[in-house]
Amino acid sequence: MRSKTALRTSVFSIVGNVLFAIIKFLAGVFGNSYALIADAIESTADVFSSVLVWTGLKYSTRPPDENHPYGHGRFETLSTFAVIGFLVVSATVIAYESIQNIKTPHEGPKVFTLYVLGGIILFKELSFQYVIKKSRQTNSSSLKADAWHHRSDAITSVMAFIGIAFAIFLGEGYEAADDVAALLASGIIIFNAYKIFKPVLSEISDEQIYDDLIRKIREIAITVPGVIDTEKCHVRKMGMDYYVDLHMIVDGTVSVIEGHKIAHDLKDEIQRKIPQVADVLVHTEPDRVEVY
């Protein structure tokens, strides 16, 4: 269910980015605004990155097999890195072209471009809210990256709106204001790319950044009959799922069969209360060691 939701959301992003890339490019060309054309460049990059997100999600939902016993969740993480790459590339292209345009005298933008941008800003912010909500529901890092693509698109559009407004209302001598706005927007895009990159790097390197989840797992564990306490608890994220290594402490006198049953009960209870947990590897520790 979560995988289907994630895939549908990525298709929404693809369609939206295609439509708005076309609208922005046409409005930029006929409205004489490089800020809008720069915005269209970013949206075009967004189309490819959204396709990568969809591809990563599609592969990441494949079940475990002989060669991939932990499943294919890392495909989703890899697609997120690709999205970050597209953000950096689009920001670089926008910055370069903006600088070139600032150096070259040109005609100011047309008034109608402000109306186009107003509609784009509203839609993109709503798209961000929708996709970020779905990323939280599905626990998808690539959808989160895709959501921030929508937010960065909205930001570049806001910057373009401000730049074009300056160019139009201040008149002659301020024609490059929308190019300056596009240049500033490229810096914001790079910053957003960094914000996405940091947690994804932690995820792929299995950094222990899930303190809240570990705390919840420990709280669940001690409610399971037979579990006295927990010791080590390590969590790794693979795609949209979590894999847990947990050491439970039980009465040192219980039989192997009873310890095995407690471990299964513990795993079932954790997965029941935290559906995002795909597997729990339980190691049994005695509360005391009998000496004979």
ABEGO torsion letter per residue (X at the ends): XAAAAAAAAAAAAAAAAAAAAAAAAAAAAAAGBAAAAAAAAAAAAAAAAAAAAAAAAAAAABBBBAABAAEAAAAAAAAAAAAAAAAAAAAAAAAAAAAAAAABBBBBBBAAAAAAAAAAAAAAAAAAAAAAAAAAAAGBAAAAAAAAAAAAAAAAAAAAAAAAAAAAAAEBGAAAAAAAAAAAAAAAAAAAAAAAAAAAAAAAAGBBAAAAAAAAAAAAAAABBGBABBBBBBBBBBEABBBBBBBBBBBAABBAAAAAAAAAAAAAAAAAABAABABBBBBBBBABBBBX
